């Protein structure tokens, strides 16, 4: 998520105002998380937590670590999924520098602890 978008969201949240950013396809793009990887070679889109978990379990380690360490995951959980507790838990993992094999299951488990997923 762009820094300017995050700043606008923070300001609207603090002031209690609603923020209308864009309409149509652009709004859809703001609500998604896109796994692109460190070199931008991918374009794997997750619009919800169920798809996110499937993507998380399937993306390569470099892509996972890239998005985790950039703060993309916690920001998506905080601003789009509107779950501060989940975002804070993931934020703690971002600076951890553990391998993807350790952080990926931790994030997926944090989601499953908070949400009931369809079978």
SEFIKE-210610 format. One line per 8 residues: number of its first residue (from 1); for each residue z, x negated, y of N, C-alpha, C. Coordinates in Angstrom, 3 decimals. Example, Ala and Ser with C-alpha at 12.3 -4.5 7.8 and 13.67 -1.06 7.14 Angstrom:
residues 2
1) 7.800:-13.190:-5.690:7.800:-12.300:-4.500:7.800:-13.200:-3.300  7.080:-12.850:-2.250:7.140:-13.670:-1.060:7.870:-12.900:0.030
This chain:
residues 119
1) 0.000:-0.860:-1.169:0.000:0.000:0.000:0.000:-0.905:1.230  -0.776:-0.549:2.210:-0.873:-1.351:3.431:0.438:-1.346:4.197  0.718:-2.470:4.862:1.947:-2.599:5.643:2.017:-1.555:6.747  0.892:-1.263:7.384:0.884:-0.256:8.458:1.210:1.137:7.919  0.754:1.428:6.702:1.060:2.719:6.095:2.541:2.814:5.775  3.097:1.746:5.230:4.525:1.718:4.910:5.348:1.895:6.175  4.968:1.211:7.243:5.700:1.327:8.515:5.644:2.765:9.037  4.486:3.384:8.983:4.347:4.765:9.451:5.203:5.711:8.606
9) 5.233:5.478:7.291:6.058:6.303:6.425:7.541:6.134:6.737  7.955:4.886:6.974:9.356:4.626:7.310:9.744:5.301:8.624  8.887:5.195:9.631:9.178:5.802:10.932:9.269:7.326:10.821  8.368:7.922:10.085:8.393:9.377:9.914:9.649:9.801:9.163  10.008:9.027:8.174:11.203:9.347:7.390:12.462:9.271:8.246  12.577:8.220:9.050:13.748:8.043:9.906:13.847:9.140:10.957  12.720:9.578:11.472:12.730:10.583:12.535:12.789:12.012:11.987  12.563:12.163:10.692:12.562:13.494:10.093:11.262:14.243:10.316
17) 10.268:13.581:10.904:8.970:14.222:11.131:8.108:14.137:9.885  7.217:15.091:9.758:6.231:15.023:8.689:5.086:14.152:9.178  4.484:13.455:8.258:3.397:12.555:8.606:2.149:12.979:7.854  1.118:13.329:8.588:-0.162:13.659:7.974:-1.038:12.434:8.153  -1.353:11.799:7.046:-2.077:10.539:7.110:-3.590:10.748:7.109  -4.084:11.371:6.069:-5.522:11.575:5.917:-5.746:12.810:5.050  -6.990:13.154:4.853:-7.299:14.295:4.002:-8.298:13.889:2.933  -8.536:14.784:1.989:-9.567:14.587:0.981:-9.312:13.416:0.062
25) -10.360:12.716:-0.281:-10.300:11.604:-1.238:-9.360:10.509:-0.749  -9.294:10.276:0.549:-8.408:9.233:1.057:-6.954:9.549:0.725  -6.564:10.809:0.804:-5.201:11.195:0.467:-4.943:10.947:-1.012  -5.893:11.300:-1.857:-5.745:11.038:-3.285:-5.512:9.564:-3.534  -6.245:8.707:-2.844:-6.108:7.271:-3.024:-4.728:6.786:-2.611  -4.140:7.400:-1.598:-2.797:7.011:-1.187:-1.764:7.387:-2.238  -2.027:8.424:-3.013:-1.067:8.897:-3.992:-1.167:8.172:-5.327  -2.167:7.349:-5.484:-2.403:6.636:-6.735:-1.875:5.211:-6.634
33) -1.624:4.624:-7.787:-1.440:3.181:-7.835:-2.625:2.649:-8.621  -3.224:1.611:-8.101:-4.413:1.050:-8.732:-4.096:-0.376:-9.166  -4.193:-0.614:-10.454:-4.016:-1.961:-10.988:-5.340:-2.713:-10.803  -5.342:-3.647:-9.891:-6.551:-4.433:-9.627:-6.435:-5.859:-10.160  -5.236:-6.360:-10.281:-5.025:-7.722:-10.755:-5.122:-8.726:-9.635  -4.755:-9.979:-9.912:-4.700:-11.000:-8.865:-6.068:-11.343:-8.266  -7.117:-11.125:-9.027:-8.453:-11.453:-8.525:-9.284:-10.217:-8.210  -8.670:-9.037:-8.267:-9.366:-7.805:-7.939:-10.439:-7.408:-8.933
41) -10.339:-7.874:-10.167:-11.376:-7.594:-11.164:-11.251:-6.217:-11.800  -10.064:-5.630:-11.723:-9.838:-4.339:-12.376:-9.804:-3.213:-11.359  -9.871:-2.000:-11.858:-9.678:-0.817:-11.029:-9.148:0.294:-11.933  -7.907:0.110:-12.377:-7.266:1.053:-13.284:-6.325:1.932:-12.475  -6.608:3.223:-12.456:-5.921:4.155:-11.559:-4.897:4.988:-12.319  -3.674:5.045:-11.771:-2.633:5.924:-12.311:-2.219:6.891:-11.213  -2.341:8.190:-11.486:-1.973:9.223:-10.514:-0.594:9.798:-10.787  -0.014:9.477:-11.935:1.303:10.022:-12.276:2.023:9.048:-13.198
49) 3.281:9.344:-13.503:4.097:8.425:-14.295:3.637:8.306:-15.741  3.123:9.373:-16.299:2.637:9.314:-17.667:1.459:8.343:-17.780  0.527:8.459:-16.877:-0.619:7.542:-16.870:-0.148:6.133:-16.516  0.792:6.032:-15.578:1.330:4.719:-15.195:1.876:3.983:-16.422  2.657:4.680:-17.246:3.237:4.044:-18.433:2.145:3.559:-19.376  1.135:4.378:-19.598:0.024:3.949:-20.473:-0.687:2.738:-19.900  -0.902:2.724:-18.585:-1.542:1.568:-17.946:-0.648:0.339:-18.048  0.634:0.532:-17.759:1.581:-0.584:-17.794:1.602:-1.242:-19.172
57) 1.559:-0.416:-20.196:1.610:-0.949:-21.551:0.296:-1.621:-21.956  -0.780:-1.376:-21.199:-2.076:-1.919:-21.586:-2.642:-3.027:-20.714  -2.156:-3.167:-19.486:-2.739:-4.196:-18.616:-2.288:-5.582:-19.055  -3.093:-6.560:-18.711:-2.759:-7.932:-19.072:-1.545:-8.420:-18.264  -0.918:-9.469:-18.744:0.306:-9.981:-18.130:0.108:-10.430:-16.688  -1.010:-11.072:-16.382:-1.261:-11.524:-15.011:-1.355:-10.352:-14.039  -2.024:-9.292:-14.459:-2.161:-8.105:-13.611:-0.795:-7.460:-13.389  -0.029:-7.284:-14.454:1.301:-6.696:-14.330:2.171:-7.517:-13.370
65) 2.234:-8.827:-13.602:3.080:-9.700:-12.774:2.625:-9.704:-11.322  1.329:-9.679:-11.112:0.778:-9.656:-9.748:1.292:-8.443:-8.976  1.194:-7.272:-9.565:1.600:-6.044:-8.872:3.122:-5.935:-8.761  3.829:-6.395:-9.770:5.286:-6.370:-9.708:5.789:-7.290:-8.599  5.315:-8.521:-8.574:5.787:-9.501:-7.603:5.325:-9.193:-6.177  4.241:-8.450:-6.031:3.785:-8.040:-4.695:4.562:-6.838:-4.161  5.397:-6.246:-4.998:6.162:-5.083:-4.560:5.404:-3.772:-4.654  4.220:-3.797:-5.253:3.393:-2.598:-5.334:4.075:-1.487:-6.131
73) 4.744:-1.862:-7.213:5.339:-0.848:-8.086:6.510:-0.161:-7.410  7.433:-0.930:-6.860:8.600:-0.305:-6.223:8.188:0.530:-5.013  7.186:0.098:-4.285:6.726:0.875:-3.127:6.107:2.194:-3.569  5.357:2.173:-4.656:4.776:3.411:-5.171:5.879:4.363:-5.624  6.868:3.837:-6.333:7.986:4.682:-6.770:8.758:5.238:-5.576  8.947:4.425:-4.551:9.723:4.852:-3.385:8.964:5.867:-2.535  7.740:5.560:-2.156:7.031:6.370:-1.162:6.215:7.502:-1.759  5.636:7.287:-2.906:4.765:8.302:-3.492:5.518:9.148:-4.515
81) 6.260:8.510:-5.409:7.027:9.260:-6.407:8.352:9.754:-5.821  8.720:9.216:-4.675:9.928:9.638:-3.943:11.194:9.515:-4.792  11.302:8.384:-5.461:12.474:8.122:-6.292:13.073:6.782:-5.866  14.022:6.842:-4.958:14.654:5.637:-4.404:15.398:4.848:-5.481  16.081:5.563:-6.365:16.859:4.882:-7.408:15.942:4.063:-8.314  14.846:4.647:-8.744:13.883:3.932:-9.575:13.276:2.773:-8.796  12.913:3.018:-7.560:12.327:1.964:-6.726:13.288:0.793:-6.568  14.562:1.079:-6.328:15.547:0.009:-6.161:15.714:-0.794:-7.442
89) 15.718:-0.114:-8.586:15.826:-0.809:-9.863:14.643:-1.722:-10.119  13.457:-1.248:-9.788:12.259:-2.067:-9.965:12.243:-3.197:-8.947  12.708:-2.928:-7.738:12.775:-3.971:-6.699:13.628:-5.149:-7.189  14.698:-4.854:-7.915:15.550:-5.917:-8.465:14.777:-6.809:-9.436  13.817:-6.238:-10.149:13.017:-7.015:-11.103:11.940:-7.850:-10.412  11.542:-7.455:-9.217:10.423:-8.124:-8.545:10.693:-9.598:-8.251  11.902:-9.907:-7.859:12.204:-11.301:-7.543:12.712:-12.086:-8.729  12.802:-11.433:-9.861:13.385:-12.010:-11.063:12.549:-13.142:-11.655
97) 11.255:-13.039:-11.578:10.296:-14.012:-12.114:10.344:-14.149:-13.633  10.901:-13.123:-14.303:10.836:-13.121:-15.764:9.402:-12.827:-16.178  9.020:-13.166:-17.392:7.651:-12.891:-17.837:7.398:-11.390:-17.970  6.130:-11.057:-17.962:5.724:-9.651:-18.078:6.271:-9.010:-19.349  6.404:-9.780:-20.403:6.911:-9.238:-21.663:8.343:-8.726:-21.513  9.068:-9.205:-20.506:10.442:-8.749:-20.265:10.503:-7.658:-19.202  9.702:-7.790:-18.146:9.791:-6.827:-17.040:9.081:-5.513:-17.344  7.960:-5.592:-18.037:7.198:-4.371:-18.340:8.043:-3.357:-19.107
105) 8.682:-3.753:-20.237:9.499:-2.762:-20.945:10.695:-2.293:-20.119  11.211:-3.144:-19.247:12.343:-2.744:-18.401:11.928:-1.646:-17.425  10.744:-1.766:-16.832:10.256:-0.744:-15.907:9.956:0.554:-16.659  9.284:0.449:-17.792:8.965:1.649:-18.578:10.249:2.351:-19.008  11.243:1.603:-19.441:12.513:2.202:-19.854:13.213:2.872:-18.673  13.151:2.250:-17.490:13.757:2.847:-16.292:13.118:4.190:-15.974  11.818:4.294:-16.160:11.121:5.568:-15.939:11.585:6.585:-16.977  11.599:6.192:-18.229:11.964:7.120:-19.307:13.409:7.589:-19.212
113) 14.280:6.769:-18.659:15.676:7.172:-18.455:15.792:8.278:-17.423  14.876:8.339:-16.487:14.968:9.271:-15.367:14.081:10.497:-15.517  13.078:10.431:-16.383:12.109:11.513:-16.505:11.909:11.882:-17.973  11.641:13.141:-18.215:11.256:13.603:-19.541:9.745:13.544:-19.593  9.231:12.784:-20.534:7.788:12.618:-20.649:7.249:13.546:-21.725  6.031:14.062:-21.528:5.425:14.925:-22.551:5.184:14.142:-23.835  5.248:14.845:-24.931:5.032:14.207:-26.252:3.585:13.872:-26.430
